[in-house]
Structure formats: structure tokens, C-alpha cells
Amino acid sequence: MTPLNHIATSATTTSLVAQDCLAIPLLGFGTYKIRGQTCTTAVLEALSAGYNHIDSAALYRNEVCVYEAIEQSGVPREAIFLTTKVGSPRRVAGRGDVYQDVVETVDLIAGVDGYVDLLLMHVPGPSRDYRQRLWAAMEMAKSKGRAKSIGVSNFRVRHLEELKQYATEWPPSANQIELHPWCQQRDVVNYCRDNGIVIEAYSPLATGTRLNDQEVQRVASKYDKTPAKILIRYSLQKGWIPLPKSSNPGRIRENFMVFDFALDPDDMMALDALDEGPAGAVFRMNVD
């Protein structure tokens, strides 16, 4: 296949830098609930549009599709920031080889000799023992070159504080949590900022359920932008790394075009005022 016309100088080459000096591109492409050929096609489209940050997870069951897209794209692997998330509470609780589970996930998305740029613990899970065993396996994966950096997802402040007690590597490079105007998780965000943890925002569009919100529509009309672009731009200006997802080629490209405008402080404040706390979360089980 002819290499994609990847935009090497795209705006996503601007990055946030984690404590371990890992540079994470400011805008990522999420792949939640996108599987099979649809996933491969979507990732190819994202890479063609200029995204250089792809986010997946073992629980998404699309790692092979992401791998195939990267292989087919012709984009050099080192030009792509690749994230996957690991952790099945059931398997870890079974006292099996946790490290082998981690390696198998990396193999699927990056190849048997490959690596991921960021390896995240997907959920805090049921217990400290679960978190401690999985984190140790992730640290080993990093030491063996299978991950450049490690972090967490859906961690609240108490989980991050606990991690200090047993982690060889602390702070984690990133914490990926649900973030959008209706769910701002301010306590977690403030903690991460105070401790140099990069904040990634999954579901920055609230899975599309709030695109018709009156305030979002007002701001979108003011800037002559789509509601989705307004929400992605909001995340960027909050200092979060948004991970919008779509399988629609037009929307994939549209969602990338958010670096040619900025929201005024008054509009940022108006969107801030939409916060509903935990009640505003799409994934309530992951928010306190």
C-alpha cells in the first residue's frame, strides 16, 4: 500500500511532557467500541488526517486491527504515539502470570518485538493487591523495553496516593479519565496537576449525548464551528489531552481541525459552569 500522506508537522506534534520526559501529543484518536475492519479503516483515516496519537485497550478487543492499520499506513512507527491499556480484574485475581498477560497485549498491538509508547492500568480494580501486582508487571514491561512509559486510567485521588506506597516509578506519566464540561473531576485534575501527572480526557464529547446542549450550541454558533470541535477545543484549553473517537471519515477529519481558533475566557467559563459532578459522567462507575 502507498504510504499515507501523513502530516509530520501537524499541530499534534505539540505535546505535553510527562515527568519522565515522555512527550505526549496534544490530541489523540480513541478507538473504544470500534472493531474489525471498521477499526482498521478508522485508524488509517485518522493517520491520514494527521493524528499521530492512537489510543486502544485490551478490553476494546481491537488491538490487532490497530496494529494492522499502522502496518498498512506506511507511517513510520516512531512517528506514532501508541497507547494501550491493560488489566482484567478477573485474570489478575486468578494469580496467573500477570506480566505475561501484559506482554501478550503489547504483542497484539505492537508486534512481538514492538513497544507501546504509553501503557496504562485501565481501571483501579477491586483491591490494592490487584493494583500492586499489575503495576509491578507494568514496571517490568517498561524495564524490558515493551513500554516507553507507564500510567493509569480511571484513578481517583485515593488510588494515586496508594500507588506511592508500592510503586518503584511514581508519579505515573498520565491518568486517563472521563472529562468534558459536565464531568470535570476537579479534585483528580488538581491532584494530577500538582504532582506532574499528564491528564488525558476520554469521552471528551460525552459520547455525543450533549452536542445539542444550549450553551454548547451558542458557543458553536459564535465561532462557526461544530459542537464537537468546541468540546475538543475546550479540553485542549483546559490542559487535557482529548481522545475523541469516530468511525465516520468526515468526522475524524473534522475533529482534528481544532488548532485554528481559541475559545475566549468568557466562553471557557460558561462551559466550566456546566459541571454536574459525578451525575454528569457517562461512565458513572469510574467517577466518585
Secondary structure, 3 states (H helix, E strand, C coil): CCCCCCCCCCHHHCEEECCCCCEEECCCEECCCCCHHHHHHHHHHHHHHCCCEEECCHHHCCHHHHHHHHHHHCCCHHHCEEEEEECCHHHHHCCCCHHHHHHHHHHHHHCCCCCEEEEEECCCCCCHHHHHHHHHHHHHHHHCCCEEEEEEECCCHHHHHHHHHHCCCCCCCEEEEECECCECCHHHHHHHHHCCCEEEEECCCHHHCCCCCHHHHHHHHHHCCCHHHHHHHHHHHHCCEEECECCCHHHHHHHHCCCCCCCCHHHHHHHHCCCCHHHHCCCHHHCC
